[in-house]
Amino acid sequence: MLIDYFRLALGGIKQKGVRSLLTMIGIFIGIALVVSLISLGSGLQQAMNEQFEMIGANIILILPGAGIESMLGSSVPLTEHDVEVIKKTRGVDVAGGFVTKIAKVEYKDEIKYTWVSGFPLDESKKIITDMQQMKLESGRDLKESDKYKVLAGYMVAHGDFFEKEVKIRDKILINNQEFDVVGTLEPIGNPHDDSSLLIPLETAKELFDTDEYITIMAKAKGGFDTSDVAENIKEELRDDRELEEGDENFAVQTMEELKEVYGIVINLLNVFLIGLAAISLLVGGVGITNTMYTSVIERTREIGVMKAIGAKNSDIMSIFLIESGILGAVGGAIGVAIGLGISKSVEIAVRSQGIDYLKAGASLELIFGAIAFSFIVGALSGAMPALQAARLKPVDALRYE
């Protein structure tokens, strides 16, 4: 019996031809948007989780300023004194800060402006380079005896920044100071980092005439809870700066806290965008309702014949519910294909710009869930027309012209 329902429903869809395709447009546009957004969102979430796992859960960030003063640039800066306070904090294994400034960079008479970072060369260097995902591609790393030595980012070394490639043993001018290139870095995944230069911290302080760190990073000792160590750092810095609790002019964040913040932002963005896509699904549902009402009118005599030979109200209603459900499901399947194509195209476009961490993720649950949801939307949209068809009296239906 169920097979007969589907056969009759498919016959009705085929009979409507182009009208059936036009009815599906609202559904597959909405589903395409939902699938592409969820695909990109889940891919971004997965990439973010992988990055945090690589960095490690025991890393703590200390940032200058708290709240609005940080955004206005009026915060109390972090200095080497703060690093020493943090190093002495209970539960801290190692701590270090770094300097980052935009500088004038000259190579073979070509002048550019890019980010130049000064990293410490002691044991704290590893937690900072791990956080920044900086890995040596060729040449050697910076060492403590270096002063005017530089590591070139991937784009700088491969001719994607200057017109010519920057090679090991070449010389670069940074703010008119000559530096020797001793190594190149692997691609990090975004143009901002891949076009940067890395120099020793003390050299950066001298070059930029600054003692202010953009960030301090600390690593918790094994056996200590990272959240507890973060609280210890807050307490020590408050005491050192003679501040009351709640009046901090600095911010301390663990990787878990940072991960939760990013997760909330991504989820809120997904909810907002999917809400917009739901409007298209609503329009598609109205389209299915309209088409099914028209179908009931056009097939009134057919309904009368079916009832005359013994069809029940439930049989008539099932046929029309299945027909509207199929319209939704087919529209959903087309939408899934388009949505996956959109998300993959976005991934390729973003990767072509040098950003490697955005990946389109597509699970079987997403694909089949979207199609099932489309079927349900279609069936619900056709519920009222199906009920109208089921309530038709055989005599009135047979006499309908």
Buried (B, 14 or more C-beta within 10 A) or exposed (E): EEEEBBEBBEEBBEEBEEBBBEBBBBBBBBBBBBBBBBBBBBBBBEBBEEBBEEBBEBBBBBBBBBEEEBEEEEBBBBBBEBBEBBBEBEBBBBBBBBBBBEBEBBBEEEEBEBBBBBBBBEEBBEBBBBBBBBEBBEBEBBEEEBEBBBBBBBBBBBEBBBEEBBEBEBBBBBBEEEBBBBBBBBBBBBBBBBBBBBBBBBBBBBBBEBEBBBBBBBBBEEEBEBEEBBBBBBBBBBEBBEBEEEEBBBBBBBBBBBBEEBBEEBEEEBEEBBEEBBEBBBBBBEBBBEBBBBBBEEBBEBBBBBBEEEBEEEBBBBBBBBBBBBBBBBBBBBBBBBBBBBBBEBBEEBBEEBBBBBBBBBEEEBBEBBBBBBBBBBBBBBBBBBBBBBEBEBEEBBEBE
